[in-house]
């Protein structure tokens, strides 16, 4: 039998919302606290272990641990203890839209300070957790640059396309420096660079916007990855080895109709302009030829099981075409509040029920059942044993399932 060992111990991954941005009202947000993950850490990891998920995206909150360049990582000790107890491997997210108050992201000092922080992160976590070690230096550089550089939602509160471009370049420089600093501590450390995968189309009545929509889909979407891998701005020091693993985030609202200002309008299900997810993944694969994961994906409310079924069908169609898809991250593991309204989104593996001030975790059974169905279809574990690394995930099982099921790309996946 052909062997195709995977990078991660399980094909299904998950993660926890960990944004720490300065929001547009000037307040520092901490989504780890808002979701109760800081108070339910051990329980959250036990749930993942019981679901056969051995990899979780987890944040180290840069603005909370770094005070003037001096880092105190004690607040992540409960996470490390829970990971070790539940045999979960983290992908450490080192900057999730938030940076220390005393830094200007457009300054050279930002890059230097971020590299120092990344080195300190690696020095702290690598000895405490079994390898291999995975890091995402800066989460969603492209979306971060839109959110904080053009829309003014978060610090540094800029509102122009030029500032968005400048912020993206600054974040890429910092991410590249961060990778190099981490690998000074652990030369074998793997990187997962996460960004949304989108399809932007012009309004039907505005053919004059077709070029702008095309540019955002095929240029803006890839610019951060292009810089990190050295295709663009090679003077920043990027390379394919620094890009390493490409994490493409996939949501229904990633298929959008162009708007000249502010976020674009999501396409309605059934819109003929929607592209199959398999084709979007194919663009990433052809461009970089690097291992890939779906870095985040989730449906909403009662649509979560159907969403997972559609995404898995498209993922297996991609595998059947020869793409090196290493995993699918069901994100988040625990529901999260909408950034703008504060209402629970209904996108987690677990829903959150507020009860007497407690945020109780309640697995969404229909979603879990769909996950179980796919684990069995792919010959994947449904719960973790004492050593998830003892039998590395065999991706040949996934390849075989892709050919056996012969699922074809479908424009109606959204």
N, C-alpha and C positions, 0 to 999 in steps of 0.2 A: 504494500500500500504506500502511496506517495505520502511524504511527510511535509507538513507546512506549519511549523510551530509559530504560535502567535507571540506578539510582544507583551501582551497583558495576560494575567492569569485567568480572566474570564472575558467572554465576548461582550457581555452586557456590563456597562459602567453606569455610574450615577454621580450625584454631586449635590452640593448645598449652596443655595444663594448666599453670597458673601460680599455684596457691594458695600463700600464704605465711602461713597462720594460726599462732597459738600453739595447739598441739593440747592435748587434755585431759591429756596427760602433762606439760605445761609446756614442751615443746620447740617451738622455732620450726621449722616445716616449710618446705621450699623445693622444690616439685614440679618446677620447671625443672631443678634439679640432680638430683632423684631419677629423672627420665625421661631424663637425659643431654642435654636440649635445649641446655643451656649449652655443652656440648662438641661437639655435632653441629649447631650452628646453621646453618652454610652448607649442609650436606647436607640438613637438614630443609627448607630453603627451595627447594633445587634439586628435591627430590622434588615439592613442591607445584607448582612451575612446570612440571615434566614431566607433571603430571596435569591441566594446564589450569585450575588454581585460582590466581587472582590476588589473593585477599583472605585474610588470616589474622588471627584474634584472637591478640594477643600481649600479654604482661603487662609493666608496669613495676612492680617490687616495692617498693611504698611503704615498708615497714618496713626494707628493705635500702638504699634510696637516700637516705632522709630521716633524718638524725641531728640531732635537736634543732632541726629547722627548716632546716638547711643540707643542700642536696641535691647528691649526686654521681651523675650519670647515666652515668658511664663504663662501667658494667657492661652497658648496653644498646647500646653502640657496635657489638659484633659482630652484633647483630640488625639494626641499621640498615644495616650494610654488606651483610649477606646479603639483606635486602629489596631494596636498590638493585640488587644483582647479579642477582637472580632476578626483578625487576620485580613484586614482591609489595607490595600496599597493606595496611598494618596497620589493624586496629581496636584501638587502644591501650586495654588494660584497666588502669585506674589503681589499683584497690583490689580484690584478689581474696581476700577474707576476712581480710586481714592489715593491721594498722596499727602505727605505731611504738610501742615499749614505753612511752614516756613520756606517752602520750595516754590519756585516758578518753573513750570514745565518747559518753558522756552529758553531756559538758561543752560549753560554748559554744566553748571553745578548739579542740575537735575540728573544728568547722565552719570556723573561721578558718584553722587549719593546713592542712586539706584543700584549701581554696580556694587558698592560697599554693602548695601543692604542685602542684595542677592547672595553675596559671598557669606555674610553672617547667617542668613537663612539656611544655606547649605551646611555650614559648619554646625549649626544647631540640630537640624533634623536628620542628617545622614547617619550619624552614629546611633541614633535612637530608633531607627526603623530598618527593617530588612530591605535590601535592594531587590531589583533595580529601583532607582529613584527617578521620579518624573516631576517636571516643573512646567508651569505656564508662566513665563515672566510677566507679561502684561496681557490681561484678558481683552479680547475684542478691540484691538487697536483701531480698526476702521469704525466700529460703532462708537467707541469712546470719542473719536475725533469729531464725528457728527454731533453726538450728544453734548459735548462740552466745548467744541470749537465752532459749530455753526448754529446749533439750536439754543445754546445758552442754558441748558437744563442744569448743568453741574459745573463746578469749578474746572477750568478757569473762566467760565461764563463768556466765551467769545461767540460772536454771531455773524461770521462771514465765511465764505468758502475759502478765502485765502488763509484765515486763521485755522480753519479745519485742516487744510493742507499742511500748514506749519506744525500744528499739533501732531498730526500723524507722523511726520518725519521725526519730530522730537521723541515720540514714543518708540518709534522703530530704532532710533539710535540707542535709546536706553535699553530696550529689549535685547539688542545684539550685545551690548556691553554686559548686561546681566547674564546672558548665556555663558559668555567667556568667563565671568567671575565664578559662576556655579561650577563650571568644569575645571577650574583651578582646584576646587575642593574635591570633586568627584568627576574624573575624566569620562566615566561611563554614563553619566547622567543623561537622561533622555528629555527632550523638549517637545511640548505639544502647544503649537501656536494656534489659538482659537480665534475665529472670526465668522460672521454670518455669511451664508451663501444665499444670494438674492437674485431675483429676476425682476428688472424694472422695465415697464413698457409705457409708451406714450398713450395719453388719452385718445380715444378713437377720433375725436374731433380736432386733435392737435397734432397733425403730422409734422409740424415744425419742431416738436419736442422729441422726435424719434432719436435724433443724434444724442441729445442729452441723456435720454433713458438708456440708450445703448452704451454710452460712455460709462455711466454709473455701473451697469451690469458687468461689463467686460474690462474696465480699467480700474475704477475706484474700488470695486470689490476685491481686487487682487493686488492692489498697490502695496499694502503692508507686507503680505507674503512675498511679493516680488523683491521688496527691499531686504527683507530678512534673509532671503535665499541668495541675494547678490545680483539679481537680474537688473534691478534699478538701484541707482545711487550706490555703486560698488564701493565708493569711498567710505561708506558707513561700516564696512567690514562684514557684510552678510555673506552667507554661503549655504549650499544645500544642507550641509551637516548642522548648521545653526538652525535652519528651518526644521529639519528633522521630521517630526510627525505633524501633519496638517489636520487640524480639527475644524470641520465645517459645521456650523450651527444651522439647524434646519427647522423653520417654523412656517406655518401657513401664511403668516403676514409677511414673510420674506418675498412673496410674489406680489408686486406692487405696481400701482399706476402712478406715474411721475407727477409730482407737484413742484412748482418753482421755488416754494419756500416751505420750511417745516417738513415733518415726516410725510412720506408718500401714503397713498390710500391703498389698503390691502385689496387684492382682487377677490371677488366673490367666488365661492366654489362653482365649478362648471364653466368658468370663463375660458374661452378658447385660447386666450393668450398665456395661460398657465403652461409651464414647461415641466416635463417629467423630472422628478428628483434624480433619477438615474442619469439623465442627460446633463444636469447641473454638476453632479459628481464627476461625470466624464470630463468636463472642462477643467476641473481641478486636477484630475489625474493626468491628463494630457499636458498640462502646463508644468507640473512639478515632478511627476513620477516618484513621489515620496509616499511612505505609508500614510494612510488616512484613517480618521475616525469621524463619525458624526459626533461632534463635540457637545452638542445639546440638542435635544428634541423633546417635544411633548405636545399632546393635544390639550383641549380644554374641557373641563366638566365631564359630561357623559360621553364626549367624543374621544376620550383618551384611548380606549381599546381600539376603536376604528383607526385612529391616527397611527398607533403602533403597528397595526396590521399593514397599513399602506406603506409606512416608512420601511418596514422590514421587507415587504415585497420589492420596493424600489432598491433597497440595499442589496438584496440577493440578485436582482437583475444586474446591478453594478458589478458584483462579484463574478457573475456569469460572463461578463464582458472582459474580465481579467484585471479589474481594479483591485489594488491591495487595501481593502477595507478591513481594518483590524478590530473594529468594535463600534457599538452604538451606545451612546450615553443618554439614559433616561433622566432628564434633568427638569426640575429638581427632584430630589428624593422626598422632600417635605414641601408642602405647599408654601407659597410666598405671597405677601401683600403686593398689590399693584403699586408701583412707585408713586403714581399721581393721586389715586383715590384712597389707598390704604385698604381696599377691600381684597379679600382672599381671591386669588386668581383661579384656583381649581385646576392646577397643572401638575401637581406632585404625584409621586407614587403613593404617598400618604396625604390624606386630607388633614387639616388642622381644625379641631373643634375646641372652641373657647369654653372653658368650664371653671368657674370660680377663680379666674385669673390664670389658670393653667392652659397651656396650648397642647392639648392631647393629640397624639398621632393616631390616625385611623387609616390603615391601608385601604386604598380603593380596590375592592375585591375584583371588579370587572377588569381593571387594568392589570392587576396581579395575575388573574387567570390568563389573560392574553400573553403576558410575559412568560408564564409557565408553558403555554402551548408552544411558543417559539423556542424555549430552552429545550424542550423535548424534540421538536422538529430538527434542531441543529445538533442534537446529541450533546447538549450542554448540561452542566450541573444545575440542580435546583436549590441546593444549599451547600455551604462551604464546609469542608472538612478541616482537620487540624492544620493542614499545610496546602493552601490553594496552589502553591508553586510546584508541588511534588509531581503533578502531571500538567505540564504547560498546555494551555488551550491549543487544541489541534484544529487549525483553520481549514485543514483539508475536509473536515466534517462539514464546515460551512460551504466550501466550494462544492462538495458533493451534493449538499442539499439544494444549492442554487441550480445545479444542472438537473437534479431530480424533479424539483418543483417547476422549473422552467417558467418563472414569472416574467412577464413582459412589462416594460416601462408603460406607465399609465398617466396620462395628463390629469386625471381626476383625483390624484393622490391628495391634493389639498382639500 
